[in-house]
Amino acid sequence: MRSIVNITKALADENRVRALGALQHQPLCVCQIIELLGLAPSTVSKHLAILRQAGLVTSKKEGRWIYFQRADAPTEVVETLEWLYGQLARSTAHRDDQKKLRLILKQDPAILCQMQHKG
């Protein structure tokens, strides 16, 4: 039961759904997710922690960077995530995020991170 509650909680927030959609096809550095969502680093970290607790994303540290990626979906949520990704594909907001993400991916993550810490 705890797993179902954690997954439901994770999917109940627009910013977490946006982050999950961004991670659908590639891993992203935390600074890239921060840039995409336009939120404070601490807020993004909290959202990512909730997604990780639900088993929807994993993280790995590479040097000083932490990368998040979509996890293999827990069996109890595979159909839900398939539905979610289908809905995202039809969403104007998701398409806008994908355009923004393409621009973000062209930037050096080190420079992006430095800019965020100066702000």
PyRosetta script that sets phi, psi and omega in degrees:
from pyrosetta import init, pose_from_sequence

init()
pose = pose_from_sequence("MRSIVNITKALADENRVRALGALQHQPLCVCQIIELLGLAPSTVSKHLAILRQAGLVTSKKEGRWIYFQRADAPTEVVETLEWLYGQLARSTAHRDDQKKLRLILKQDPAILCQMQHKG")
pose.set_psi(1, -39.6)
pose.set_omega(1, -178.7)
pose.set_phi(2, -58.2)
pose.set_psi(2, -40.7)
pose.set_omega(2, -179.9)
pose.set_phi(3, -61.0)
pose.set_psi(3, -43.2)
pose.set_omega(3, -180.0)
pose.set_phi(4, -64.3)
pose.set_psi(4, -42.1)
pose.set_omega(4, 179.3)
pose.set_phi(5, -64.0)
pose.set_psi(5, -43.7)
pose.set_omega(5, 179.3)
pose.set_phi(6, -62.9)
pose.set_psi(6, -40.9)
pose.set_omega(6, 179.5)
pose.set_phi(7, -67.2)
pose.set_psi(7, -44.8)
pose.set_omega(7, 179.0)
pose.set_phi(8, -60.5)
pose.set_psi(8, -43.7)
pose.set_omega(8, 178.2)
pose.set_phi(9, -61.3)
pose.set_psi(9, -43.4)
pose.set_omega(9, -177.9)
pose.set_phi(10, -62.7)
pose.set_psi(10, -36.5)
pose.set_omega(10, -176.9)
pose.set_phi(11, -88.9)
pose.set_psi(11, 0.9)
pose.set_omega(11, -175.5)
pose.set_phi(12, -91.3)
pose.set_psi(12, 10.0)
pose.set_omega(12, -178.4)
pose.set_phi(13, -129.4)
pose.set_psi(13, 131.4)
pose.set_omega(13, -177.5)
pose.set_phi(14, -58.1)
pose.set_psi(14, -41.1)
pose.set_omega(14, -178.6)
pose.set_phi(15, -68.2)
pose.set_psi(15, -34.5)
pose.set_omega(15, 176.8)
pose.set_phi(16, -69.8)
pose.set_psi(16, -37.5)
pose.set_omega(16, 176.6)
pose.set_phi(17, -65.5)
pose.set_psi(17, -40.4)
pose.set_omega(17, 177.5)
pose.set_phi(18, -62.6)
pose.set_psi(18, -43.9)
pose.set_omega(18, 178.7)
pose.set_phi(19, -62.7)
pose.set_psi(19, -43.9)
pose.set_omega(19, 178.8)
pose.set_phi(20, -61.9)
pose.set_psi(20, -40.6)
pose.set_omega(20, 176.8)
pose.set_phi(21, -63.1)
pose.set_psi(21, -38.7)
pose.set_omega(21, 178.8)
pose.set_phi(22, -66.8)
pose.set_psi(22, -31.5)
pose.set_omega(22, -178.5)
pose.set_phi(23, -87.2)
pose.set_psi(23, 1.6)
pose.set_omega(23, -175.8)
pose.set_phi(24, -59.4)
pose.set_psi(24, -37.5)
pose.set_omega(24, -172.6)
pose.set_phi(25, -113.7)
pose.set_psi(25, -13.8)
pose.set_omega(25, -178.5)
pose.set_phi(26, -158.0)
pose.set_psi(26, 153.7)
pose.set_omega(26, 173.0)
pose.set_phi(27, -71.6)
pose.set_psi(27, 151.9)
pose.set_omega(27, 179.3)
pose.set_phi(28, -134.5)
pose.set_psi(28, 145.5)
pose.set_omega(28, 173.0)
pose.set_phi(29, -72.1)
pose.set_psi(29, 150.5)
pose.set_omega(29, 179.1)
pose.set_phi(30, -54.2)
pose.set_psi(30, -40.0)
pose.set_omega(30, -178.1)
pose.set_phi(31, -64.2)
pose.set_psi(31, -31.4)
pose.set_omega(31, 177.4)
pose.set_phi(32, -69.4)
pose.set_psi(32, -38.5)
pose.set_omega(32, 178.3)
pose.set_phi(33, -68.2)
pose.set_psi(33, -40.2)
pose.set_omega(33, 177.0)
pose.set_phi(34, -59.2)
pose.set_psi(34, -45.4)
pose.set_omega(34, -179.2)
pose.set_phi(35, -63.9)
pose.set_psi(35, -42.3)
pose.set_omega(35, -179.7)
pose.set_phi(36, -63.2)
pose.set_psi(36, -48.9)
pose.set_omega(36, -175.4)
pose.set_phi(37, -77.8)
pose.set_psi(37, -23.9)
pose.set_omega(37, -179.6)
pose.set_phi(38, 68.2)
pose.set_psi(38, 33.2)
pose.set_omega(38, -178.9)
pose.set_phi(39, -115.9)
pose.set_psi(39, 165.8)
pose.set_omega(39, 177.1)
pose.set_phi(40, -63.6)
pose.set_psi(40, 145.9)
pose.set_omega(40, 179.4)
pose.set_phi(41, -53.4)
pose.set_psi(41, -40.5)
pose.set_omega(41, -179.1)
pose.set_phi(42, -65.8)
pose.set_psi(42, -35.0)
pose.set_omega(42, 178.7)
pose.set_phi(43, -68.3)
pose.set_psi(43, -44.4)
pose.set_omega(43, 179.0)
pose.set_phi(44, -63.7)
pose.set_psi(44, -41.6)
pose.set_omega(44, 178.2)
pose.set_phi(45, -59.0)
pose.set_psi(45, -41.0)
pose.set_omega(45, 178.3)
pose.set_phi(46, -63.9)
pose.set_psi(46, -44.8)
pose.set_omega(46, 178.3)
pose.set_phi(47, -60.9)
pose.set_psi(47, -43.6)
pose.set_omega(47, -179.5)
pose.set_phi(48, -67.0)
pose.set_psi(48, -35.2)
pose.set_omega(48, 177.3)
pose.set_phi(49, -63.9)
pose.set_psi(49, -39.1)
pose.set_omega(49, 178.3)
pose.set_phi(50, -66.8)
pose.set_psi(50, -42.2)
pose.set_omega(50, 177.6)
pose.set_phi(51, -64.2)
pose.set_psi(51, -38.9)
pose.set_omega(51, 178.9)
pose.set_phi(52, -67.8)
pose.set_psi(52, -42.5)
pose.set_omega(52, 179.2)
pose.set_phi(53, -60.6)
pose.set_psi(53, -33.7)
pose.set_omega(53, 179.2)
pose.set_phi(54, -79.0)
pose.set_psi(54, -7.9)
pose.set_omega(54, 179.8)
pose.set_phi(55, 80.6)
pose.set_psi(55, 18.6)
pose.set_omega(55, -178.0)
pose.set_phi(56, -92.1)
pose.set_psi(56, -22.4)
pose.set_omega(56, 176.1)
pose.set_phi(57, -135.8)
pose.set_psi(57, 159.1)
pose.set_omega(57, 172.6)
pose.set_phi(58, -125.3)
pose.set_psi(58, 163.1)
pose.set_omega(58, 178.1)
pose.set_phi(59, -133.3)
pose.set_psi(59, 154.2)
pose.set_omega(59, 173.2)
pose.set_phi(60, -145.9)
pose.set_psi(60, 145.8)
pose.set_omega(60, -179.1)
pose.set_phi(61, -97.2)
pose.set_psi(61, 130.3)
pose.set_omega(61, 174.9)
pose.set_phi(62, -125.2)
pose.set_psi(62, 102.8)
pose.set_omega(62, -174.1)
pose.set_phi(63, 65.4)
pose.set_psi(63, -124.4)
pose.set_omega(63, 178.9)
pose.set_phi(64, -95.7)
pose.set_psi(64, 3.9)
pose.set_omega(64, -177.4)
pose.set_phi(65, -101.1)
pose.set_psi(65, 143.6)
pose.set_omega(65, 174.0)
pose.set_phi(66, -113.9)
pose.set_psi(66, 122.9)
pose.set_omega(66, 179.9)
pose.set_phi(67, -107.7)
pose.set_psi(67, 138.7)
pose.set_omega(67, 175.6)
pose.set_phi(68, -110.9)
pose.set_psi(68, 147.5)
pose.set_omega(68, 175.2)
pose.set_phi(69, -145.4)
pose.set_psi(69, 160.3)
pose.set_omega(69, 178.4)
pose.set_phi(70, -65.6)
pose.set_psi(70, 135.4)
pose.set_omega(70, 178.6)
pose.set_phi(71, -88.1)
pose.set_psi(71, 161.1)
pose.set_omega(71, 169.2)
pose.set_phi(72, -62.0)
pose.set_psi(72, 126.0)
pose.set_omega(72, -173.3)
pose.set_phi(73, -64.3)
pose.set_psi(73, 135.9)
pose.set_omega(73, 172.1)
pose.set_phi(74, -58.7)
pose.set_psi(74, 142.1)
pose.set_omega(74, -174.3)
pose.set_phi(75, -55.2)
pose.set_psi(75, -33.0)
pose.set_omega(75, -177.2)
pose.set_phi(76, -72.7)
pose.set_psi(76, -5.6)
pose.set_omega(76, -176.3)
pose.set_phi(77, -128.1)
pose.set_psi(77, 3.9)
pose.set_omega(77, -177.7)
pose.set_phi(78, -54.8)
pose.set_psi(78, -50.3)
pose.set_omega(78, -178.7)
pose.set_phi(79, -63.6)
pose.set_psi(79, -37.9)
pose.set_omega(79, 178.8)
pose.set_phi(80, -63.5)
pose.set_psi(80, -44.1)
pose.set_omega(80, -179.9)
pose.set_phi(81, -68.3)
pose.set_psi(81, -36.7)
pose.set_omega(81, 175.1)
pose.set_phi(82, -60.4)
pose.set_psi(82, -44.1)
pose.set_omega(82, 177.1)
pose.set_phi(83, -61.7)
pose.set_psi(83, -46.1)
pose.set_omega(83, -178.6)
pose.set_phi(84, -58.8)
pose.set_psi(84, -48.1)
pose.set_omega(84, -179.5)
pose.set_phi(85, -64.5)
pose.set_psi(85, -34.6)
pose.set_omega(85, 175.2)
pose.set_phi(86, -64.5)
pose.set_psi(86, -41.9)
pose.set_omega(86, 177.6)
pose.set_phi(87, -66.4)
pose.set_psi(87, -40.7)
pose.set_omega(87, 178.7)
pose.set_phi(88, -62.1)
pose.set_psi(88, -38.6)
pose.set_omega(88, -179.2)
pose.set_phi(89, -59.9)
pose.set_psi(89, -27.4)
pose.set_omega(89, -179.7)
pose.set_phi(90, -95.1)
pose.set_psi(90, -0.1)
pose.set_omega(90, -174.4)
pose.set_phi(91, -90.5)
pose.set_psi(91, 129.3)
pose.set_omega(91, 175.5)
pose.set_phi(92, -62.6)
pose.set_psi(92, -40.8)
pose.set_omega(92, -179.8)
pose.set_phi(93, -61.2)
pose.set_psi(93, -40.5)
pose.set_omega(93, 179.3)
pose.set_phi(94, -66.9)
pose.set_psi(94, -40.9)
pose.set_omega(94, 177.7)
pose.set_phi(95, -62.6)
pose.set_psi(95, -39.0)
pose.set_omega(95, 176.3)
pose.set_phi(96, -63.1)
pose.set_psi(96, -42.7)
pose.set_omega(96, 176.9)
pose.set_phi(97, -60.7)
pose.set_psi(97, -40.8)
pose.set_omega(97, -179.2)
pose.set_phi(98, -64.9)
pose.set_psi(98, -38.8)
pose.set_omega(98, 176.3)
pose.set_phi(99, -63.7)
pose.set_psi(99, -46.0)
pose.set_omega(99, 179.5)
pose.set_phi(100, -63.2)
pose.set_psi(100, -40.1)
pose.set_omega(100, -179.3)
pose.set_phi(101, -64.1)
pose.set_psi(101, -38.4)
pose.set_omega(101, 176.9)
pose.set_phi(102, -58.9)
pose.set_psi(102, -39.2)
pose.set_omega(102, 177.3)
pose.set_phi(103, -69.0)
pose.set_psi(103, -40.9)
pose.set_omega(103, 179.3)
pose.set_phi(104, -62.7)
pose.set_psi(104, -40.8)
pose.set_omega(104, -178.1)
pose.set_phi(105, -66.9)
pose.set_psi(105, -17.4)
pose.set_omega(105, 177.2)
pose.set_phi(106, -80.6)
pose.set_psi(106, -13.4)
pose.set_omega(106, -178.7)
pose.set_phi(107, -90.2)
pose.set_psi(107, 147.7)
pose.set_omega(107, 175.5)
pose.set_phi(108, -69.8)
pose.set_psi(108, 122.7)
pose.set_omega(108, -179.0)
pose.set_phi(109, -57.2)
pose.set_psi(109, -32.7)
pose.set_omega(109, 180.0)
pose.set_phi(110, -64.2)
pose.set_psi(110, -43.2)
pose.set_omega(110, 179.5)
pose.set_phi(111, -68.7)
pose.set_psi(111, -41.6)
pose.set_omega(111, 178.8)
pose.set_phi(112, -59.3)
pose.set_psi(112, -45.0)
pose.set_omega(112, -179.9)
pose.set_phi(113, -64.4)
pose.set_psi(113, -42.8)
pose.set_omega(113, 179.2)
pose.set_phi(114, -61.2)
pose.set_psi(114, -42.4)
pose.set_omega(114, 179.6)
pose.set_phi(115, -62.4)
pose.set_psi(115, -39.1)
pose.set_omega(115, -179.3)
pose.set_phi(116, -68.4)
pose.set_psi(116, -35.1)
pose.set_omega(116, -179.1)
pose.set_phi(117, -77.6)
pose.set_psi(117, -21.4)
pose.set_omega(117, 176.5)
pose.set_phi(118, -79.3)
pose.set_psi(118, -29.3)
pose.set_omega(118, -176.1)
pose.set_phi(119, -66.6)
pose.dump_pdb("model.pdb")
